[in-house]
Amino acid sequence: MDEEQRVKIRILPDNRVSRVDGGKMLNRTPKTMADWKTKGWGPRPIMVGGRVFYDYHETLSMARGEKPIVPKERDW
């Protein structure tokens, strides 16, 4: 049975969340979020002033399972 979990996060006025809050949403550590960034996984990073943020709606979509965390491989 899926159980919904409430997590307290800070959403900035332009709908960004920090790496820590994005990790909380996806039940991952900030280090995992950093590792995913190098692999091209997870929500797309938004760089602002040398810090990494994520779009709240994209991260929420991944947390709900509506969007895959790992992108599908392309058929080249």
ChimeraX commands (.cxc) that place a marker at each C-alpha (Angstrom):
marker #1 position 0.00,0.00,0.00 radius 0.5
marker #1 position 1.47,3.36,-1.03 radius 0.5
marker #1 position 1.66,5.79,1.82 radius 0.5
marker #1 position 1.90,9.52,1.19 radius 0.5
marker #1 position 4.61,11.26,3.17 radius 0.5
marker #1 position 4.62,14.98,3.95 radius 0.5
marker #1 position 7.94,16.78,3.68 radius 0.5
marker #1 position 8.59,20.40,4.62 radius 0.5
marker #1 position 10.42,22.23,1.84 radius 0.5
marker #1 position 11.05,25.83,0.82 radius 0.5
marker #1 position 9.78,26.88,-2.60 radius 0.5
marker #1 position 11.26,30.13,-3.88 radius 0.5
marker #1 position 8.98,32.71,-5.59 radius 0.5
marker #1 position 10.11,31.58,-9.06 radius 0.5
marker #1 position 9.24,27.92,-8.26 radius 0.5
marker #1 position 12.81,26.80,-7.59 radius 0.5
marker #1 position 13.85,24.41,-4.83 radius 0.5
marker #1 position 17.36,23.88,-3.49 radius 0.5
marker #1 position 19.35,20.69,-3.90 radius 0.5
marker #1 position 18.55,19.79,-0.28 radius 0.5
marker #1 position 14.81,20.37,-0.74 radius 0.5
marker #1 position 14.77,18.61,-4.12 radius 0.5
marker #1 position 16.44,15.65,-2.44 radius 0.5
marker #1 position 13.83,15.67,0.32 radius 0.5
marker #1 position 11.07,15.59,-2.30 radius 0.5
marker #1 position 12.65,12.58,-4.01 radius 0.5
marker #1 position 13.75,10.93,-0.74 radius 0.5
marker #1 position 17.42,11.26,-1.73 radius 0.5
marker #1 position 20.47,12.94,-0.22 radius 0.5
marker #1 position 22.00,16.14,-1.63 radius 0.5
marker #1 position 25.03,14.04,-2.67 radius 0.5
marker #1 position 22.80,11.73,-4.69 radius 0.5
marker #1 position 21.25,14.78,-6.36 radius 0.5
marker #1 position 24.78,16.01,-7.22 radius 0.5
marker #1 position 25.69,12.58,-8.62 radius 0.5
marker #1 position 22.52,12.52,-10.71 radius 0.5
marker #1 position 23.40,15.94,-12.13 radius 0.5
marker #1 position 26.67,14.55,-13.54 radius 0.5
marker #1 position 24.81,11.59,-15.07 radius 0.5
marker #1 position 22.01,13.67,-16.55 radius 0.5
marker #1 position 19.40,12.05,-14.29 radius 0.5
marker #1 position 16.73,13.63,-12.13 radius 0.5
marker #1 position 15.28,17.09,-12.54 radius 0.5
marker #1 position 17.18,19.50,-14.77 radius 0.5
marker #1 position 19.54,21.66,-12.70 radius 0.5
marker #1 position 19.16,25.44,-12.69 radius 0.5
marker #1 position 22.41,27.23,-11.84 radius 0.5
marker #1 position 22.04,30.55,-10.01 radius 0.5
marker #1 position 25.04,32.28,-8.49 radius 0.5
marker #1 position 27.06,29.06,-8.41 radius 0.5
marker #1 position 24.29,27.16,-6.59 radius 0.5
marker #1 position 22.12,24.39,-7.99 radius 0.5
marker #1 position 18.33,24.56,-7.89 radius 0.5
marker #1 position 15.54,22.52,-9.46 radius 0.5
marker #1 position 12.13,23.39,-10.83 radius 0.5
marker #1 position 9.54,22.54,-8.19 radius 0.5
marker #1 position 6.94,21.23,-10.63 radius 0.5
marker #1 position 9.40,18.99,-12.49 radius 0.5
marker #1 position 10.73,17.59,-9.20 radius 0.5
marker #1 position 7.20,17.02,-7.89 radius 0.5
marker #1 position 6.30,15.21,-11.11 radius 0.5
marker #1 position 9.26,12.86,-10.58 radius 0.5
marker #1 position 8.36,12.37,-6.92 radius 0.5
marker #1 position 4.84,11.34,-7.94 radius 0.5
marker #1 position 6.19,8.93,-10.56 radius 0.5
marker #1 position 4.66,10.87,-13.44 radius 0.5
marker #1 position 8.05,11.58,-15.02 radius 0.5
marker #1 position 11.01,9.17,-15.05 radius 0.5
marker #1 position 14.10,10.03,-13.00 radius 0.5
marker #1 position 16.39,8.23,-15.43 radius 0.5
marker #1 position 15.83,9.37,-19.03 radius 0.5
marker #1 position 15.13,6.75,-21.65 radius 0.5
marker #1 position 18.16,5.86,-23.77 radius 0.5
marker #1 position 18.05,7.11,-27.31 radius 0.5
marker #1 position 18.16,4.74,-30.25 radius 0.5
marker #1 position 21.00,6.13,-32.35 radius 0.5
marker link #1:1,2 radius 0.2
marker link #1:2,3 radius 0.2
marker link #1:3,4 radius 0.2
marker link #1:4,5 radius 0.2
marker link #1:5,6 radius 0.2
marker link #1:6,7 radius 0.2
marker link #1:7,8 radius 0.2
marker link #1:8,9 radius 0.2
marker link #1:9,10 radius 0.2
marker link #1:10,11 radius 0.2
marker link #1:11,12 radius 0.2
marker link #1:12,13 radius 0.2
marker link #1:13,14 radius 0.2
marker link #1:14,15 radius 0.2
marker link #1:15,16 radius 0.2
marker link #1:16,17 radius 0.2
marker link #1:17,18 radius 0.2
marker link #1:18,19 radius 0.2
marker link #1:19,20 radius 0.2
marker link #1:20,21 radius 0.2
marker link #1:21,22 radius 0.2
marker link #1:22,23 radius 0.2
marker link #1:23,24 radius 0.2
marker link #1:24,25 radius 0.2
marker link #1:25,26 radius 0.2
marker link #1:26,27 radius 0.2
marker link #1:27,28 radius 0.2
marker link #1:28,29 radius 0.2
marker link #1:29,30 radius 0.2
marker link #1:30,31 radius 0.2
marker link #1:31,32 radius 0.2
marker link #1:32,33 radius 0.2
marker link #1:33,34 radius 0.2
marker link #1:34,35 radius 0.2
marker link #1:35,36 radius 0.2
marker link #1:36,37 radius 0.2
marker link #1:37,38 radius 0.2
marker link #1:38,39 radius 0.2
marker link #1:39,40 radius 0.2
marker link #1:40,41 radius 0.2
marker link #1:41,42 radius 0.2
marker link #1:42,43 radius 0.2
marker link #1:43,44 radius 0.2
marker link #1:44,45 radius 0.2
marker link #1:45,46 radius 0.2
marker link #1:46,47 radius 0.2
marker link #1:47,48 radius 0.2
marker link #1:48,49 radius 0.2
marker link #1:49,50 radius 0.2
marker link #1:50,51 radius 0.2
marker link #1:51,52 radius 0.2
marker link #1:52,53 radius 0.2
marker link #1:53,54 radius 0.2
marker link #1:54,55 radius 0.2
marker link #1:55,56 radius 0.2
marker link #1:56,57 radius 0.2
marker link #1:57,58 radius 0.2
marker link #1:58,59 radius 0.2
marker link #1:59,60 radius 0.2
marker link #1:60,61 radius 0.2
marker link #1:61,62 radius 0.2
marker link #1:62,63 radius 0.2
marker link #1:63,64 radius 0.2
marker link #1:64,65 radius 0.2
marker link #1:65,66 radius 0.2
marker link #1:66,67 radius 0.2
marker link #1:67,68 radius 0.2
marker link #1:68,69 radius 0.2
marker link #1:69,70 radius 0.2
marker link #1:70,71 radius 0.2
marker link #1:71,72 radius 0.2
marker link #1:72,73 radius 0.2
marker link #1:73,74 radius 0.2
marker link #1:74,75 radius 0.2
marker link #1:75,76 radius 0.2
view
